Amino acid sequence: MKKRIPVIAGNWKMFKTRDDALAFIYQVNTKVPAIEEVETILFVSPIYLRTLIKRQEDNLRIGAQNMHFAEEGAFTGEVSANMLTNIGTTHVLIGHSERRQYFAETDETVNQKLLSAHAHKLTPTICVGESLETREAGKTNEFVRNQIKKAFKGISKENAIKTIVAYEPIWAIGTGKTATPQDANDTIKSIRQTLQELYGSSVSEKIRILYGGSVNPKNISELLNESDIDGALVGGASLNPQSYLELVTAAVK
């Protein structure tokens, strides 16, 4: 039986108006399980962070979708870790595939962001995952292991335990395609093995590793039944309050 507390994290991406966001949080706020059972997180647009943080109940966490690694500076449009913590943000998403694809993020900048997040006591969820070409070439594990090693460079054992990892195969994001539970679990096992090589089993067994890629209420239970999948990073299915609550409920079971 898994000893790790599961995580259901919704990534709203560039969706919802302020009114939509408020309506959503009012519907789920008191219905999510105790944080000791499931950690529920919503990664939202930065302009809604303070609005939702002020209204989050004890069992719901509001997180940022991105942050810059610098303390401050001439980085128009960016948000620093200090800015996030100053308004009460506790969680941050780092290295999502869309950030890597569209905004030129690299393994090196992901590492810098991870270091900065921990320096400011933010709980980071770091994303890794391969393209369809990499998977078809049979190099998934090699590619993802390399991403993990670069991301965790300079991260202490104490902070590694506090980091959440999300495996999100790029080819399965928003496509309706999902890695089979067994395939997802095999890759996540490889990620955990990499973390064991870096930190030892006492640390790797405590790190929560999520699956992301067209997760929905119909496939969540099967995914969570796998030995090493500790939850899900969810896109589209997290935009609807009812489906999000169904995902969270499945994690309790």
Backbone bond lengths (Angstrom), bond angles and torsions (degrees), N, CA, C in turn:
res aa  C-N    CA-C-N  psi(-1)  N-CA   C-N-CA  omega(-1)  CA-C   N-CA-C  phi
1 M - - - 1.476 - - 1.533 109.71 -
2 K 1.323 116.49 138.07 1.455 120.81 -178.85 1.527 110.67 -67.94
3 K 1.309 115.97 136.91 1.456 120.73 176.57 1.531 111.25 -98.69
4 R 1.316 115.75 -12.43 1.454 119.57 -177.76 1.532 110.39 -80.79
5 I 1.339 116.43 137.65 1.466 120.26 177.58 1.527 108.85 -71.52
6 P 1.319 118.41 124.90 1.470 120.29 -178.41 1.525 112.11 -67.26
7 V 1.322 115.03 158.23 1.461 122.21 179.86 1.521 108.70 -127.20
8 I 1.314 116.81 129.81 1.469 121.76 169.34 1.526 106.48 -117.01
9 A 1.325 115.64 109.75 1.459 121.47 -176.60 1.523 109.73 -114.14
10 G 1.315 115.97 124.40 1.455 120.81 176.87 1.523 110.13 -97.31
11 N 1.319 116.43 132.18 1.459 121.40 176.69 1.525 108.16 -111.23
12 W 1.324 116.37 107.08 1.455 120.64 -175.73 1.524 112.93 -77.44
13 K 1.308 117.29 -13.51 1.471 121.11 -179.48 1.535 109.48 52.86
14 M 1.328 119.00 -139.84 1.473 120.20 -178.53 1.530 109.69 -100.74
15 F 1.333 113.86 62.03 1.456 120.94 178.55 1.525 109.73 -127.59
16 K 1.294 116.56 159.19 1.461 127.61 173.38 1.528 113.72 81.40
17 T 1.333 113.86 137.26 1.454 121.81 168.58 1.526 107.98 -85.76
18 R 1.312 116.70 174.58 1.465 120.28 177.66 1.527 110.31 -60.55
19 D 1.316 117.26 -42.12 1.466 120.60 179.36 1.522 111.12 -62.85
20 D 1.335 116.20 -40.87 1.468 120.63 177.61 1.530 110.25 -61.23
21 A 1.328 115.31 -44.50 1.463 120.26 -177.28 1.519 111.41 -64.09
22 L 1.323 116.16 -41.71 1.466 119.73 179.11 1.529 111.04 -66.74
23 A 1.313 116.91 -42.52 1.465 120.11 179.14 1.524 110.43 -60.07
24 F 1.318 116.14 -39.59 1.465 121.20 179.80 1.530 110.94 -63.99
25 I 1.319 116.59 -51.69 1.462 119.05 -174.87 1.525 111.72 -64.52
26 Y 1.322 117.38 -33.92 1.464 119.97 178.22 1.531 111.13 -67.44
27 Q 1.329 116.61 -27.03 1.470 119.64 179.86 1.527 112.86 -81.35
28 V 1.322 117.71 -27.16 1.473 119.24 -174.39 1.521 113.54 -108.06
29 N 1.306 117.01 -19.08 1.465 122.30 -170.16 1.520 114.44 -47.54
30 T 1.328 116.15 -51.23 1.465 120.08 -174.93 1.523 112.93 -95.02
31 K 1.343 116.09 2.21 1.462 119.26 -175.91 1.531 113.80 -103.94
32 V 1.330 116.93 -13.13 1.469 118.27 178.68 1.528 109.19 -74.37
33 P 1.333 117.69 148.09 1.462 121.19 -177.19 1.528 112.17 -66.61
34 A 1.311 114.90 169.78 1.465 120.95 176.75 1.517 109.79 -58.98
35 I 1.318 116.03 144.80 1.459 120.86 -176.19 1.526 111.79 -65.07
36 E 1.329 116.58 -18.20 1.464 120.24 176.02 1.526 111.71 -73.72
37 E 1.350 115.90 -17.46 1.466 121.20 179.27 1.518 112.21 -96.82
38 V 1.335 115.67 -46.95 1.467 122.25 179.85 1.523 107.75 -145.29
39 E 1.316 116.63 135.28 1.460 119.85 173.23 1.523 107.64 -92.24
40 T 1.329 116.06 116.53 1.462 120.77 -178.24 1.533 109.00 -107.19
41 I 1.321 115.50 127.93 1.462 121.89 -176.38 1.527 108.83 -130.98
42 L 1.326 116.33 143.16 1.449 121.78 171.30 1.524 108.30 -123.02
43 F 1.333 116.31 118.79 1.464 121.15 175.88 1.526 107.54 -92.88
44 V 1.338 115.57 116.42 1.468 120.52 -169.99 1.532 111.32 -123.05
45 S 1.323 115.00 170.09 1.463 121.07 176.26 1.523 109.67 -57.99
46 P 1.339 117.59 142.46 1.473 119.46 -178.28 1.517 114.44 -60.25
47 I 1.337 117.21 -26.24 1.469 117.74 -177.94 1.527 112.15 -75.66
48 Y 1.347 117.58 -11.02 1.462 120.80 177.55 1.520 112.95 -104.86
49 L 1.301 117.96 -2.57 1.461 120.04 -173.76 1.523 112.56 -55.47
50 R 1.321 116.77 -56.39 1.467 119.79 -176.23 1.518 110.95 -62.95
51 T 1.320 117.42 -40.81 1.458 121.36 -179.86 1.528 111.11 -57.57
52 L 1.333 116.86 -44.28 1.461 120.62 -176.72 1.521 112.32 -81.55
53 I 1.318 117.32 -35.02 1.465 120.35 178.65 1.533 110.18 -60.97
54 K 1.324 116.78 -39.20 1.467 121.12 179.30 1.524 111.61 -63.36
55 R 1.326 116.18 -21.44 1.465 120.14 -175.16 1.526 113.53 -111.34
56 Q 1.331 117.80 -2.14 1.464 119.23 -178.65 1.528 110.48 -70.70
57 E 1.327 115.46 138.31 1.465 120.83 175.46 1.536 108.55 -85.92
58 D 1.328 116.00 178.71 1.465 121.40 -171.85 1.527 113.82 -61.39
59 N 1.323 118.14 -27.70 1.464 120.63 -173.48 1.523 114.57 -100.76
60 L 1.334 117.10 6.18 1.455 121.30 179.16 1.518 109.60 -121.41
61 R 1.328 116.72 139.23 1.457 121.19 178.95 1.526 109.82 -119.85
62 I 1.323 116.17 136.61 1.454 122.33 176.71 1.520 108.70 -105.02
63 G 1.337 116.87 129.32 1.454 120.68 -177.58 1.520 112.41 -126.56
64 A 1.335 114.95 162.09 1.462 122.04 177.56 1.522 109.86 -88.67
65 Q 1.316 116.23 150.56 1.467 121.30 -178.52 1.526 112.49 -84.86
66 N 1.329 116.61 -11.01 1.461 119.84 -175.75 1.519 108.59 -170.07
67 M 1.341 116.65 162.86 1.461 122.20 172.80 1.518 108.40 -157.57
68 H 1.328 116.46 158.83 1.463 120.97 174.18 1.526 108.11 -91.19
69 F 1.329 116.12 153.85 1.462 119.27 -178.87 1.532 113.21 -82.77
70 A 1.342 117.58 -18.65 1.460 120.63 -178.07 1.530 111.01 -77.33
71 E 1.312 116.25 151.84 1.459 121.18 177.77 1.526 110.97 -67.02
72 E 1.328 116.34 -40.73 1.452 123.41 177.26 1.523 107.38 -167.67
73 G 1.323 116.84 173.43 1.453 117.93 177.73 1.513 113.56 147.41
74 A 1.329 114.69 -175.21 1.465 121.51 -177.47 1.527 109.72 -84.82
75 F 1.329 115.50 73.31 1.469 122.10 -179.29 1.526 108.00 -126.80
76 T 1.304 115.83 78.04 1.460 121.61 -174.10 1.526 111.85 -55.05
77 G 1.306 114.84 130.32 1.458 120.42 177.25 1.509 114.88 87.29
78 E 1.335 118.28 -4.61 1.460 121.35 -177.00 1.530 111.96 -96.16
79 V 1.324 115.32 165.11 1.458 122.77 -179.78 1.529 108.52 -129.70
80 S 1.315 116.67 133.45 1.466 120.89 -178.78 1.525 111.35 -92.67
81 A 1.317 115.77 163.71 1.465 120.74 177.03 1.519 110.62 -60.87
82 N 1.314 116.77 -38.94 1.461 120.98 -179.61 1.527 111.25 -63.96
83 M 1.321 116.71 -38.33 1.469 120.47 176.84 1.527 110.19 -62.90
84 L 1.329 116.30 -39.58 1.465 120.54 -179.08 1.519 111.69 -67.05
85 T 1.318 116.55 -48.90 1.466 119.05 -177.84 1.517 111.51 -67.61
86 N 1.323 117.26 -29.46 1.459 121.52 -178.80 1.519 112.58 -63.82
87 I 1.340 117.26 -25.98 1.470 119.78 178.19 1.533 111.55 -103.46
88 G 1.323 116.29 10.37 1.460 119.76 173.91 1.512 116.16 95.86
89 T 1.322 117.57 8.86 1.465 120.42 178.75 1.529 109.71 -68.90
90 T 1.335 116.31 137.63 1.460 120.63 -178.82 1.529 113.24 -115.12
91 H 1.344 117.02 -20.11 1.459 121.07 -174.70 1.528 110.90 -128.59
92 V 1.315 115.60 152.23 1.464 120.06 178.55 1.525 109.99 -147.12
93 L 1.324 115.74 141.01 1.464 122.76 176.78 1.523 108.05 -94.57
94 I 1.314 115.94 131.96 1.469 120.61 -175.76 1.526 110.40 -128.51
95 G 1.340 115.93 133.51 1.462 120.95 171.44 1.507 115.86 73.41
96 H 1.340 117.47 26.80 1.465 118.91 176.45 1.525 109.11 -57.02
97 S 1.307 116.62 147.58 1.467 120.86 -175.72 1.520 112.42 -57.51
98 E 1.333 117.03 -32.48 1.462 119.23 178.72 1.523 110.99 -69.47
99 R 1.328 117.48 -32.63 1.458 120.53 174.71 1.531 109.86 -67.91
100 R 1.314 116.27 -39.01 1.465 119.92 178.91 1.531 110.65 -68.81
101 Q 1.327 116.67 -41.18 1.458 121.17 -175.20 1.521 113.24 -74.74
102 Y 1.337 116.47 -45.81 1.461 120.22 -172.25 1.528 114.45 -97.71
103 F 1.331 116.93 -20.28 1.461 119.47 -174.23 1.529 112.93 -124.75
104 A 1.320 115.33 21.22 1.462 123.09 169.38 1.524 114.46 58.89
105 E 1.341 117.09 30.74 1.456 118.51 174.60 1.523 109.78 -71.64
106 T 1.315 115.94 145.44 1.461 122.27 -178.41 1.521 109.75 -122.57
107 D 1.310 115.67 170.58 1.466 119.58 175.49 1.525 110.77 -59.06
108 E 1.323 116.29 -33.00 1.462 120.75 -178.46 1.533 111.43 -70.96
109 T 1.337 117.55 -43.57 1.464 118.64 178.88 1.530 110.85 -70.84
110 V 1.315 116.81 -31.27 1.460 120.38 175.40 1.527 109.55 -62.27
111 N 1.313 116.92 -42.95 1.460 121.50 177.31 1.530 111.34 -61.71
112 Q 1.325 116.60 -43.51 1.466 120.34 179.18 1.522 111.30 -62.61
113 K 1.325 116.18 -38.78 1.463 120.33 178.50 1.532 111.00 -67.61
114 L 1.320 116.14 -39.30 1.458 120.21 179.38 1.525 110.44 -63.48
115 L 1.320 116.78 -43.45 1.465 121.28 177.30 1.527 110.75 -60.66
116 S 1.333 116.45 -44.05 1.464 120.75 -179.53 1.523 111.56 -66.28
117 A 1.327 116.75 -41.13 1.468 120.44 179.26 1.521 110.72 -58.23
118 H 1.319 116.36 -47.00 1.462 119.25 -179.18 1.520 111.66 -68.23
119 A 1.314 117.29 -34.99 1.465 120.34 178.25 1.531 111.00 -61.39
120 H 1.340 116.49 -27.54 1.456 121.48 -179.37 1.529 112.52 -104.44
121 K 1.322 116.47 13.66 1.472 122.01 175.37 1.526 113.32 64.10
122 L 1.330 116.70 27.00 1.458 120.56 172.30 1.522 109.08 -85.54
123 T 1.323 117.00 147.20 1.461 120.94 174.74 1.522 108.43 -91.59
124 P 1.339 118.15 111.43 1.458 119.92 -176.56 1.529 112.67 -91.93
125 T 1.315 115.15 143.97 1.461 121.76 166.37 1.516 105.84 -111.53
126 I 1.313 117.04 115.31 1.461 121.03 -174.76 1.528 109.68 -105.69
127 C 1.323 115.83 132.98 1.464 121.64 -174.17 1.528 111.80 -101.33
128 V 1.312 114.81 138.00 1.462 122.05 173.46 1.520 108.02 -136.36
129 G 1.320 117.34 157.90 1.464 119.15 178.42 1.516 111.77 165.80
130 E 1.314 115.20 160.13 1.459 121.63 -171.78 1.523 112.33 -111.03
131 S 1.314 115.33 160.88 1.460 121.75 175.23 1.524 109.89 -82.08
132 L 1.336 116.23 169.07 1.457 120.71 177.29 1.531 110.51 -62.46
133 E 1.330 116.65 -38.91 1.472 120.60 179.90 1.522 111.31 -61.62
134 T 1.325 116.22 -41.42 1.467 120.47 178.95 1.518 110.75 -65.64
135 R 1.335 116.05 -42.22 1.472 119.30 179.22 1.523 110.93 -63.75
136 E 1.338 116.82 -45.95 1.467 119.80 -177.82 1.519 112.16 -66.53
137 A 1.342 115.97 -22.68 1.469 120.14 176.93 1.527 112.02 -84.16
138 G 1.336 116.00 -1.29 1.463 120.12 178.52 1.515 114.04 74.37
139 K 1.345 116.43 24.69 1.469 119.95 -175.06 1.529 112.79 -114.98
140 T 1.330 116.74 20.89 1.465 120.66 -177.51 1.519 112.17 -56.07
141 N 1.328 117.01 -56.81 1.465 120.36 -174.91 1.518 111.71 -62.46
142 E 1.319 116.32 -41.33 1.463 120.59 179.14 1.530 110.46 -60.93
143 F 1.319 116.23 -44.36 1.457 121.49 -177.81 1.527 110.97 -65.80
144 V 1.328 116.74 -47.78 1.456 121.14 -176.62 1.528 111.04 -69.12
145 R 1.319 117.00 -38.62 1.475 120.21 177.10 1.526 110.20 -59.54
146 N 1.315 116.72 -39.60 1.457 120.79 179.22 1.529 111.01 -66.18
147 Q 1.340 116.64 -39.77 1.464 120.42 176.70 1.535 111.12 -60.58
148 I 1.320 115.87 -43.09 1.469 120.77 -179.45 1.528 110.82 -63.59
149 K 1.303 116.64 -46.11 1.465 120.04 -178.68 1.520 111.64 -60.59
150 K 1.329 116.64 -41.59 1.463 120.00 179.86 1.529 111.44 -71.28
151 A 1.322 116.66 -38.86 1.463 120.33 -178.18 1.528 112.01 -65.02
152 F 1.322 116.60 -38.32 1.462 121.23 -173.94 1.535 113.35 -92.50
153 K 1.320 117.37 10.18 1.462 120.81 178.99 1.531 109.99 -60.62
154 G 1.325 116.05 123.52 1.457 120.65 178.41 1.515 115.10 81.04
155 I 1.330 118.18 3.23 1.467 122.22 179.30 1.525 109.46 -87.43
156 S 1.310 116.98 127.87 1.461 121.43 -178.56 1.527 111.40 -71.65
157 K 1.333 116.05 164.29 1.465 120.33 176.24 1.524 110.95 -58.90
158 E 1.319 116.15 -42.70 1.463 121.02 -178.77 1.519 111.41 -59.94
159 N 1.325 116.37 -42.76 1.460 119.75 -179.27 1.523 112.50 -79.25
160 A 1.317 117.00 -28.25 1.468 119.79 176.32 1.527 110.60 -60.67
161 I 1.321 116.56 -41.11 1.460 121.20 179.68 1.527 111.06 -62.19
162 K 1.331 116.48 -33.18 1.459 121.48 -178.14 1.527 112.81 -80.19
163 T 1.331 117.07 -8.45 1.460 121.90 -177.74 1.521 111.04 -87.83
164 I 1.312 116.59 135.30 1.462 122.21 172.69 1.527 107.34 -99.83
165 V 1.322 116.54 136.25 1.463 121.45 177.99 1.522 108.88 -109.68
166 A 1.323 116.53 137.75 1.468 121.05 175.82 1.523 108.83 -121.08
167 Y 1.330 115.81 117.65 1.461 120.31 173.95 1.513 108.06 -89.32
168 E 1.327 116.51 115.13 1.460 121.35 -178.33 1.530 109.10 -129.70
169 P 1.332 117.19 96.09 1.462 118.86 175.78 1.523 109.91 -59.73
170 I 1.319 116.59 123.93 1.466 121.21 -173.22 1.528 111.40 -57.43
171 W 1.320 116.41 -36.63 1.461 120.97 -176.13 1.528 112.94 -69.45
172 A 1.346 117.19 -11.20 1.465 120.07 -177.67 1.517 112.89 -106.03
173 I 1.328 117.98 0.10 1.459 120.77 -175.10 1.530 110.04 -84.54
174 G 1.332 115.60 115.34 1.455 120.70 176.35 1.514 114.51 69.97
175 T 1.322 117.33 11.84 1.461 120.36 -177.21 1.518 112.70 -101.84
176 G 1.336 115.53 -13.77 1.459 119.21 -173.73 1.513 111.68 87.31
177 K 1.332 116.72 -11.86 1.458 121.04 176.59 1.522 109.31 -85.77
178 T 1.306 116.06 140.99 1.457 120.94 178.79 1.513 108.76 -132.49
179 A 1.310 116.44 137.53 1.461 119.13 171.64 1.524 107.15 -60.94
180 T 1.311 117.88 144.15 1.459 118.40 176.72 1.523 108.05 -60.54
181 P 1.324 117.79 151.90 1.467 119.26 178.44 1.533 112.38 -53.05
182 Q 1.328 115.77 -37.98 1.453 119.70 -179.67 1.529 111.78 -67.39
183 D 1.335 116.33 -43.05 1.463 120.31 178.40 1.527 110.88 -64.41
184 A 1.331 116.29 -44.04 1.466 120.09 178.31 1.518 110.52 -61.13
185 N 1.328 115.99 -43.09 1.462 120.02 -178.83 1.525 111.40 -66.42
186 D 1.321 116.81 -37.75 1.471 120.04 178.77 1.522 110.95 -62.12
187 T 1.335 116.76 -43.34 1.463 119.89 179.28 1.517 110.51 -67.76
188 I 1.317 117.19 -39.93 1.461 120.63 179.12 1.528 110.38 -67.03
189 K 1.317 117.41 -34.94 1.469 120.10 173.14 1.523 110.76 -60.77
190 S 1.330 115.86 -40.69 1.464 120.81 178.43 1.527 110.57 -64.10
191 I 1.331 116.41 -38.77 1.464 120.66 176.09 1.527 110.29 -62.72
192 R 1.328 116.30 -44.84 1.463 119.77 -179.76 1.531 110.91 -65.18
193 Q 1.334 116.26 -36.66 1.460 120.31 176.96 1.529 110.45 -63.13
194 T 1.333 116.21 -40.17 1.469 120.57 177.61 1.523 110.43 -63.06
195 L 1.322 116.37 -43.53 1.463 120.28 178.25 1.533 111.41 -65.38
196 Q 1.331 115.95 -33.01 1.467 119.65 176.27 1.529 110.67 -65.83
197 E 1.332 115.69 -39.77 1.467 119.69 178.21 1.525 111.16 -64.66
198 L 1.324 116.13 -33.13 1.465 120.44 -179.05 1.523 112.64 -79.97
199 Y 1.344 116.23 -37.62 1.464 119.14 -168.98 1.532 115.08 -127.63
200 G 1.328 117.72 -11.84 1.457 119.84 -174.86 1.521 111.16 95.29
201 S 1.313 116.21 159.12 1.468 121.08 -174.56 1.527 112.69 -67.93
202 S 1.331 117.68 -28.76 1.463 119.71 -179.42 1.529 111.45 -63.14
203 V 1.340 116.30 -27.16 1.465 121.24 177.10 1.525 110.74 -91.17
204 S 1.325 117.17 -47.51 1.466 120.68 -174.84 1.524 112.64 -61.30
205 E 1.322 116.97 -31.47 1.465 119.94 -179.39 1.522 112.96 -75.03
206 K 1.325 116.74 -11.47 1.466 120.29 179.45 1.524 112.85 -98.89
207 I 1.327 117.30 -14.03 1.463 120.83 -177.35 1.525 110.18 -79.67
208 R 1.324 116.54 126.53 1.459 120.84 177.88 1.522 110.22 -80.36
209 I 1.328 117.06 130.35 1.457 122.60 179.11 1.527 108.30 -122.28
210 L 1.318 115.78 122.50 1.463 122.16 -175.88 1.524 110.67 -102.66
211 Y 1.324 115.25 162.11 1.457 120.89 171.19 1.526 108.11 -110.57
212 G 1.326 116.33 138.25 1.458 121.01 176.69 1.516 110.18 -135.73
213 G 1.311 116.65 134.26 1.458 119.93 179.81 1.517 110.48 150.06
214 S 1.332 116.41 87.91 1.475 121.98 -179.42 1.529 112.38 57.70
215 V 1.318 116.09 40.66 1.468 121.09 174.50 1.523 108.66 -77.55
216 N 1.329 116.43 137.75 1.454 121.26 179.66 1.522 109.97 -149.42
217 P 1.332 118.69 173.18 1.467 120.31 -177.64 1.529 114.13 -59.06
218 K 1.327 118.07 -23.55 1.460 120.33 -178.37 1.526 113.30 -77.78
219 N 1.342 117.55 -28.86 1.471 118.39 -177.00 1.521 114.24 -112.00
220 I 1.340 117.61 -2.78 1.462 120.05 -174.11 1.528 112.55 -63.71
221 S 1.325 118.09 -42.41 1.462 120.28 -176.01 1.521 111.58 -63.81
222 E 1.332 115.62 -41.83 1.457 119.99 179.92 1.530 110.75 -64.03
223 L 1.322 116.23 -39.08 1.467 120.03 178.19 1.532 111.00 -65.71
224 L 1.317 115.81 -44.25 1.462 119.59 -176.21 1.526 112.83 -72.34
225 N 1.313 117.05 -16.43 1.468 119.91 176.97 1.526 112.43 -72.97
226 E 1.324 116.93 -15.30 1.465 120.25 179.71 1.522 110.66 -72.15
227 S 1.324 115.26 153.20 1.464 121.45 -169.88 1.519 115.12 -63.66
228 D 1.328 117.54 -34.55 1.465 119.36 -171.73 1.517 114.73 -114.03
229 I 1.330 118.13 1.32 1.463 121.09 179.36 1.528 108.93 -89.20
230 D 1.326 115.61 117.25 1.467 121.00 -172.06 1.522 113.43 -103.15
231 G 1.315 117.19 13.00 1.454 119.34 -179.06 1.511 110.55 149.27
232 A 1.329 115.87 -161.16 1.464 119.33 -174.18 1.518 111.35 -146.18
233 L 1.321 114.49 145.29 1.464 122.58 167.04 1.523 105.15 -102.80
234 V 1.322 116.08 116.31 1.459 121.41 -167.51 1.522 110.89 -117.00
235 G 1.325 116.62 133.82 1.458 121.45 176.99 1.504 111.78 -95.62
236 G 1.339 116.67 -96.68 1.453 122.32 -173.65 1.517 115.37 -54.05
237 A 1.332 116.81 -40.67 1.462 120.18 -176.93 1.529 112.88 -71.70
238 S 1.335 116.84 -9.33 1.468 119.28 178.28 1.528 111.66 -91.53
239 L 1.332 117.16 -2.31 1.458 120.06 -178.51 1.519 112.60 -83.20
240 N 1.322 116.17 -18.36 1.458 121.75 179.99 1.533 109.12 -104.51
241 P 1.322 118.91 125.04 1.463 120.74 -176.80 1.525 113.43 -55.90
242 Q 1.337 117.02 -42.18 1.454 120.07 -177.05 1.524 111.82 -66.40
243 S 1.337 116.98 -45.14 1.462 118.40 -179.42 1.520 110.99 -68.35
244 Y 1.336 117.15 -34.28 1.467 119.54 176.74 1.524 110.52 -63.18
245 L 1.326 116.75 -43.31 1.461 119.89 178.59 1.532 111.52 -65.83
246 E 1.319 117.05 -33.67 1.468 119.93 176.35 1.528 110.50 -64.40
247 L 1.307 116.46 -39.80 1.473 120.69 177.52 1.523 110.27 -63.39
248 V 1.308 116.09 -45.05 1.475 120.58 -178.78 1.523 110.40 -64.47
249 T 1.316 116.18 -42.05 1.477 120.26 179.24 1.518 110.93 -62.41
250 A 1.327 116.98 -39.34 1.465 120.67 178.68 1.523 111.18 -62.05
251 A 1.324 116.27 -34.08 1.464 119.98 -179.96 1.515 112.17 -68.52
252 V 1.334 117.12 -29.92 1.457 120.55 177.35 1.526 110.52 -67.55
253 K 1.330 115.51 -41.56 1.457 119.96 -178.90 1.507 111.76 -65.91
